[in-house]
Amino acid sequence: MVGSLGFEPRIANAPGWYTKPSYTTTPFHCTTTPPDHSTASNQELIINTLIKLKANAKAKRTLEETNYRLTRLSEQCNLSNIEEVKTTIANMTSDDKQNYVNAYARLLNTNGIEWKRPYYKSERRIPTIPTRENIMKIISAAKKYALIFKTLMETGLMPYELSQVQQRDIDLERGIVNARGFKGHTSRTFKVTQETTAMLKQYFTKYQTFPESEMIGKMWRKTKTKVSNRLQDPSLKTIRLYDLRHYHATMLYAKTRDVLLVKQQLGHRKIETTMIYTQLIHLNEEDEYTCKTAKDINEATQLVENGFEYITEIDGLKLFRKRK
């Protein structure tokens, strides 16, 4: 049986195995009979897992990440031995343990094997928010990708979410962008600036779609390195593509003091995920707001009488705010 995984699986101990797998169009061959989990080699187990995930229409990124982490594990333990794998993960110094657990769970699930999955809770790192000036230094040097990066900065979309946006999802007259959610995010709608709208019109006269997320990330790294070297400013190299999303969320909260609106715009399902952005800005006393929600007309009326102004409605709740 021949199955195309979309990238070349890495083999443990082979040169360059630890690098991010590159996409190829080379078909991958396997035997017609899945290997026995108890006797199969690490390589056979990884290959079989990837083929089954591909057959179940898992995303290319999922295959890539699963392949990478299973290969890392296979260097240190026997993937057929569950307890050995659990011990290997437990002894890791990385804060990425849970992702290794998830990758190994996929391997076991494809073989119909049940296990007691360990759970590792990692502390979420508070991101460093770049300045608009530094972001624009990179964007201004990006040429074709300037629109891509600017759209990410103005919408807070994940690169993969933007890569899935089609021309039919954009109102080029009003500057409205509709995007489908990814990784549990909800689908949402954005209004971009007139400048970005004009850039979108020009872009779609030349191209039919947005680039894939892998290419967007590659071009961001290439551009920021080039600008950093030219300006002799090493701090520019520390700005990640995902920081554009953090920048958008932080600036949106700074402007509106509306954590529910930020939650909606980022597509978060849990308010706890959004709350981190309330810690990333310094609130000047004269700019601070008190925010309250109203469930019905009576509560809304009472808030207005107490000096609150209506902002928006999210998830059936009307949001009001009053300057302190």
Contacts in CASP RR format, 6 or more apart in sequence:
PFRMAT RR
TARGET T0000
AUTHOR 0000-0000-0000
METHOD contacts of the structure
MODEL  1
MVGSLGFEPRIANAPGWYTKPSYTTTPFHCTTTPPDHSTASNQELIINTL
IKLKANAKAKRTLEETNYRLTRLSEQCNLSNIEEVKTTIANMTSDDKQNY
VNAYARLLNTNGIEWKRPYYKSERRIPTIPTRENIMKIISAAKKYALIFK
TLMETGLMPYELSQVQQRDIDLERGIVNARGFKGHTSRTFKVTQETTAML
KQYFTKYQTFPESEMIGKMWRKTKTKVSNRLQDPSLKTIRLYDLRHYHAT
MLYAKTRDVLLVKQQLGHRKIETTMIYTQLIHLNEEDEYTCKTAKDINEA
TQLVENGFEYITEIDGLKLFRKRK
1 30 0 8 1.000
1 31 0 8 1.000
1 32 0 8 1.000
2 27 0 8 1.000
2 28 0 8 1.000
2 29 0 8 1.000
3 27 0 8 1.000
3 28 0 8 1.000
3 29 0 8 1.000
3 30 0 8 1.000
3 51 0 8 1.000
3 54 0 8 1.000
4 25 0 8 1.000
4 27 0 8 1.000
4 28 0 8 1.000
4 54 0 8 1.000
5 28 0 8 1.000
5 50 0 8 1.000
5 51 0 8 1.000
5 54 0 8 1.000
5 63 0 8 1.000
6 23 0 8 1.000
6 24 0 8 1.000
6 25 0 8 1.000
6 54 0 8 1.000
6 60 0 8 1.000
6 63 0 8 1.000
7 21 0 8 1.000
7 22 0 8 1.000
7 23 0 8 1.000
7 24 0 8 1.000
7 60 0 8 1.000
7 63 0 8 1.000
7 64 0 8 1.000
7 67 0 8 1.000
8 21 0 8 1.000
8 22 0 8 1.000
8 24 0 8 1.000
8 26 0 8 1.000
8 28 0 8 1.000
9 21 0 8 1.000
9 28 0 8 1.000
9 46 0 8 1.000
9 47 0 8 1.000
9 50 0 8 1.000
9 67 0 8 1.000
9 71 0 8 1.000
10 16 0 8 1.000
10 17 0 8 1.000
10 21 0 8 1.000
10 67 0 8 1.000
10 68 0 8 1.000
10 71 0 8 1.000
11 17 0 8 1.000
11 43 0 8 1.000
11 71 0 8 1.000
12 42 0 8 1.000
12 43 0 8 1.000
12 71 0 8 1.000
12 74 0 8 1.000
12 75 0 8 1.000
13 75 0 8 1.000
17 71 0 8 1.000
18 72 0 8 1.000
20 64 0 8 1.000
20 68 0 8 1.000
21 64 0 8 1.000
21 67 0 8 1.000
21 68 0 8 1.000
23 60 0 8 1.000
23 214 0 8 1.000
28 47 0 8 1.000
28 50 0 8 1.000
28 51 0 8 1.000
30 47 0 8 1.000
30 48 0 8 1.000
30 51 0 8 1.000
34 48 0 8 1.000
34 52 0 8 1.000
34 111 0 8 1.000
35 41 0 8 1.000
35 44 0 8 1.000
35 45 0 8 1.000
35 48 0 8 1.000
37 45 0 8 1.000
37 80 0 8 1.000
37 111 0 8 1.000
37 113 0 8 1.000
38 80 0 8 1.000
39 80 0 8 1.000
40 48 0 8 1.000
40 80 0 8 1.000
42 70 0 8 1.000
42 74 0 8 1.000
42 78 0 8 1.000
42 79 0 8 1.000
42 80 0 8 1.000
43 74 0 8 1.000
45 70 0 8 1.000
45 79 0 8 1.000
45 80 0 8 1.000
45 107 0 8 1.000
45 111 0 8 1.000
46 67 0 8 1.000
46 70 0 8 1.000
46 71 0 8 1.000
46 74 0 8 1.000
46 79 0 8 1.000
46 107 0 8 1.000
48 110 0 8 1.000
48 111 0 8 1.000
49 66 0 8 1.000
49 70 0 8 1.000
49 106 0 8 1.000
49 107 0 8 1.000
49 110 0 8 1.000
50 63 0 8 1.000
50 66 0 8 1.000
50 67 0 8 1.000
52 110 0 8 1.000
53 62 0 8 1.000
53 63 0 8 1.000
53 66 0 8 1.000
53 106 0 8 1.000
53 110 0 8 1.000
54 63 0 8 1.000
61 160 0 8 1.000
61 213 0 8 1.000
65 99 0 8 1.000
65 103 0 8 1.000
66 103 0 8 1.000
66 106 0 8 1.000
66 107 0 8 1.000
69 99 0 8 1.000
69 100 0 8 1.000
69 103 0 8 1.000
69 104 0 8 1.000
70 79 0 8 1.000
70 103 0 8 1.000
70 104 0 8 1.000
70 107 0 8 1.000
72 100 0 8 1.000
73 79 0 8 1.000
73 85 0 8 1.000
73 88 0 8 1.000
73 89 0 8 1.000
73 100 0 8 1.000
73 103 0 8 1.000
73 104 0 8 1.000
76 88 0 8 1.000
77 84 0 8 1.000
77 85 0 8 1.000
77 87 0 8 1.000
77 88 0 8 1.000
78 84 0 8 1.000
78 85 0 8 1.000
79 85 0 8 1.000
79 104 0 8 1.000
79 107 0 8 1.000
82 108 0 8 1.000
82 113 0 8 1.000
82 115 0 8 1.000
85 104 0 8 1.000
86 118 0 8 1.000
89 97 0 8 1.000
89 100 0 8 1.000
89 101 0 8 1.000
89 104 0 8 1.000
89 118 0 8 1.000
89 120 0 8 1.000
90 97 0 8 1.000
90 118 0 8 1.000
92 100 0 8 1.000
94 100 0 8 1.000
95 122 0 8 1.000
95 123 0 8 1.000
96 122 0 8 1.000
97 120 0 8 1.000
97 122 0 8 1.000
98 119 0 8 1.000
98 120 0 8 1.000
98 121 0 8 1.000
98 122 0 8 1.000
101 117 0 8 1.000
101 118 0 8 1.000
101 119 0 8 1.000
101 120 0 8 1.000
105 115 0 8 1.000
105 117 0 8 1.000
108 114 0 8 1.000
108 115 0 8 1.000
124 276 0 8 1.000
126 276 0 8 1.000
126 279 0 8 1.000
126 280 0 8 1.000
127 242 0 8 1.000
127 243 0 8 1.000
127 246 0 8 1.000
127 280 0 8 1.000
128 238 0 8 1.000
128 243 0 8 1.000
129 243 0 8 1.000
129 246 0 8 1.000
129 247 0 8 1.000
129 250 0 8 1.000
129 280 0 8 1.000
130 239 0 8 1.000
130 243 0 8 1.000
130 247 0 8 1.000
132 247 0 8 1.000
132 251 0 8 1.000
134 235 0 8 1.000
134 236 0 8 1.000
134 239 0 8 1.000
135 149 0 8 1.000
135 153 0 8 1.000
135 239 0 8 1.000
135 243 0 8 1.000
135 244 0 8 1.000
135 247 0 8 1.000
137 227 0 8 1.000
137 231 0 8 1.000
137 236 0 8 1.000
138 149 0 8 1.000
138 220 0 8 1.000
138 223 0 8 1.000
138 224 0 8 1.000
138 227 0 8 1.000
138 236 0 8 1.000
138 239 0 8 1.000
139 146 0 8 1.000
139 149 0 8 1.000
139 150 0 8 1.000
139 153 0 8 1.000
140 146 0 8 1.000
141 223 0 8 1.000
141 226 0 8 1.000
141 227 0 8 1.000
142 148 0 8 1.000
142 149 0 8 1.000
142 219 0 8 1.000
142 223 0 8 1.000
145 211 0 8 1.000
145 216 0 8 1.000
145 219 0 8 1.000
145 220 0 8 1.000
145 223 0 8 1.000
146 199 0 8 1.000
147 196 0 8 1.000
147 199 0 8 1.000
147 200 0 8 1.000
147 203 0 8 1.000
148 162 0 8 1.000
148 210 0 8 1.000
148 211 0 8 1.000
148 216 0 8 1.000
148 219 0 8 1.000
149 220 0 8 1.000
149 241 0 8 1.000
149 244 0 8 1.000
150 196 0 8 1.000
150 199 0 8 1.000
151 157 0 8 1.000
151 162 0 8 1.000
151 177 0 8 1.000
151 192 0 8 1.000
151 196 0 8 1.000
151 200 0 8 1.000
152 159 0 8 1.000
152 162 0 8 1.000
152 216 0 8 1.000
152 241 0 8 1.000
152 244 0 8 1.000
152 245 0 8 1.000
152 248 0 8 1.000
153 244 0 8 1.000
153 247 0 8 1.000
153 248 0 8 1.000
154 190 0 8 1.000
154 192 0 8 1.000
154 193 0 8 1.000
154 196 0 8 1.000
154 248 0 8 1.000
155 162 0 8 1.000
155 177 0 8 1.000
155 179 0 8 1.000
155 190 0 8 1.000
155 192 0 8 1.000
155 248 0 8 1.000
155 265 0 8 1.000
156 244 0 8 1.000
156 245 0 8 1.000
156 248 0 8 1.000
156 249 0 8 1.000
156 265 0 8 1.000
156 266 0 8 1.000
157 165 0 8 1.000
157 179 0 8 1.000
157 190 0 8 1.000
157 245 0 8 1.000
158 182 0 8 1.000
158 183 0 8 1.000
158 185 0 8 1.000
158 213 0 8 1.000
158 242 0 8 1.000
158 245 0 8 1.000
159 213 0 8 1.000
159 216 0 8 1.000
159 217 0 8 1.000
159 241 0 8 1.000
159 242 0 8 1.000
160 182 0 8 1.000
160 213 0 8 1.000
161 179 0 8 1.000
161 180 0 8 1.000
161 181 0 8 1.000
161 182 0 8 1.000
161 185 0 8 1.000
162 179 0 8 1.000
162 210 0 8 1.000
162 213 0 8 1.000
162 216 0 8 1.000
163 210 0 8 1.000
163 211 0 8 1.000
163 212 0 8 1.000
163 213 0 8 1.000
163 216 0 8 1.000
164 179 0 8 1.000
164 180 0 8 1.000
164 182 0 8 1.000
164 210 0 8 1.000
165 177 0 8 1.000
165 178 0 8 1.000
165 179 0 8 1.000
165 180 0 8 1.000
165 210 0 8 1.000
166 209 0 8 1.000
167 204 0 8 1.000
167 208 0 8 1.000
167 209 0 8 1.000
169 177 0 8 1.000
169 178 0 8 1.000
169 179 0 8 1.000
170 176 0 8 1.000
170 177 0 8 1.000
170 178 0 8 1.000
170 200 0 8 1.000
170 204 0 8 1.000
171 177 0 8 1.000
172 197 0 8 1.000
172 200 0 8 1.000
172 201 0 8 1.000
172 204 0 8 1.000
174 191 0 8 1.000
174 197 0 8 1.000
175 191 0 8 1.000
175 192 0 8 1.000
175 196 0 8 1.000
175 197 0 8 1.000
175 200 0 8 1.000
176 189 0 8 1.000
176 190 0 8 1.000
176 191 0 8 1.000
176 192 0 8 1.000
177 189 0 8 1.000
177 190 0 8 1.000
177 191 0 8 1.000
177 192 0 8 1.000
178 187 0 8 1.000
178 188 0 8 1.000
178 189 0 8 1.000
178 190 0 8 1.000
179 187 0 8 1.000
179 188 0 8 1.000
179 189 0 8 1.000
179 190 0 8 1.000
180 187 0 8 1.000
181 187 0 8 1.000
181 188 0 8 1.000
181 267 0 8 1.000
184 269 0 8 1.000
185 266 0 8 1.000
185 267 0 8 1.000
185 268 0 8 1.000
185 269 0 8 1.000
186 264 0 8 1.000
186 267 0 8 1.000
186 268 0 8 1.000
186 269 0 8 1.000
188 264 0 8 1.000
188 265 0 8 1.000
188 267 0 8 1.000
190 265 0 8 1.000
192 200 0 8 1.000
210 216 0 8 1.000
211 219 0 8 1.000
216 241 0 8 1.000
217 241 0 8 1.000
220 241 0 8 1.000
221 241 0 8 1.000
224 236 0 8 1.000
224 237 0 8 1.000
224 239 0 8 1.000
225 237 0 8 1.000
227 233 0 8 1.000
227 236 0 8 1.000
228 234 0 8 1.000
228 235 0 8 1.000
228 236 0 8 1.000
228 237 0 8 1.000
245 266 0 8 1.000
246 277 0 8 1.000
246 280 0 8 1.000
248 265 0 8 1.000
249 262 0 8 1.000
249 265 0 8 1.000
249 266 0 8 1.000
249 274 0 8 1.000
249 277 0 8 1.000
250 277 0 8 1.000
250 280 0 8 1.000
250 281 0 8 1.000
252 258 0 8 1.000
252 261 0 8 1.000
252 262 0 8 1.000
252 265 0 8 1.000
253 259 0 8 1.000
253 262 0 8 1.000
253 277 0 8 1.000
253 278 0 8 1.000
253 280 0 8 1.000
253 281 0 8 1.000
254 281 0 8 1.000
254 283 0 8 1.000
256 262 0 8 1.000
256 311 0 8 1.000
257 283 0 8 1.000
257 288 0 8 1.000
257 289 0 8 1.000
257 291 0 8 1.000
257 321 0 8 1.000
258 291 0 8 1.000
258 311 0 8 1.000
258 312 0 8 1.000
258 319 0 8 1.000
258 321 0 8 1.000
259 271 0 8 1.000
259 274 0 8 1.000
259 275 0 8 1.000
259 277 0 8 1.000
259 278 0 8 1.000
259 291 0 8 1.000
260 271 0 8 1.000
260 293 0 8 1.000
260 312 0 8 1.000
260 314 0 8 1.000
260 315 0 8 1.000
260 317 0 8 1.000
260 319 0 8 1.000
261 311 0 8 1.000
261 312 0 8 1.000
261 314 0 8 1.000
261 319 0 8 1.000
262 274 0 8 1.000
262 277 0 8 1.000
263 271 0 8 1.000
263 273 0 8 1.000
263 274 0 8 1.000
263 314 0 8 1.000
264 314 0 8 1.000
264 315 0 8 1.000
266 273 0 8 1.000
266 274 0 8 1.000
268 274 0 8 1.000
285 324 0 8 1.000
287 323 0 8 1.000
288 323 0 8 1.000
288 324 0 8 1.000
289 321 0 8 1.000
289 322 0 8 1.000
289 323 0 8 1.000
289 324 0 8 1.000
290 308 0 8 1.000
290 321 0 8 1.000
290 322 0 8 1.000
290 323 0 8 1.000
290 324 0 8 1.000
291 311 0 8 1.000
291 319 0 8 1.000
291 320 0 8 1.000
291 321 0 8 1.000
292 303 0 8 1.000
292 308 0 8 1.000
292 319 0 8 1.000
292 320 0 8 1.000
292 321 0 8 1.000
292 322 0 8 1.000
293 317 0 8 1.000
293 318 0 8 1.000
293 319 0 8 1.000
293 320 0 8 1.000
294 300 0 8 1.000
294 302 0 8 1.000
294 303 0 8 1.000
294 317 0 8 1.000
294 318 0 8 1.000
294 320 0 8 1.000
295 317 0 8 1.000
300 310 0 8 1.000
300 318 0 8 1.000
300 320 0 8 1.000
303 320 0 8 1.000
304 310 0 8 1.000
304 320 0 8 1.000
306 322 0 8 1.000
307 322 0 8 1.000
308 320 0 8 1.000
308 321 0 8 1.000
308 322 0 8 1.000
309 320 0 8 1.000
309 321 0 8 1.000
309 322 0 8 1.000
310 318 0 8 1.000
310 319 0 8 1.000
310 320 0 8 1.000
311 319 0 8 1.000
311 320 0 8 1.000
311 321 0 8 1.000
312 318 0 8 1.000
312 319 0 8 1.000
313 319 0 8 1.000
END
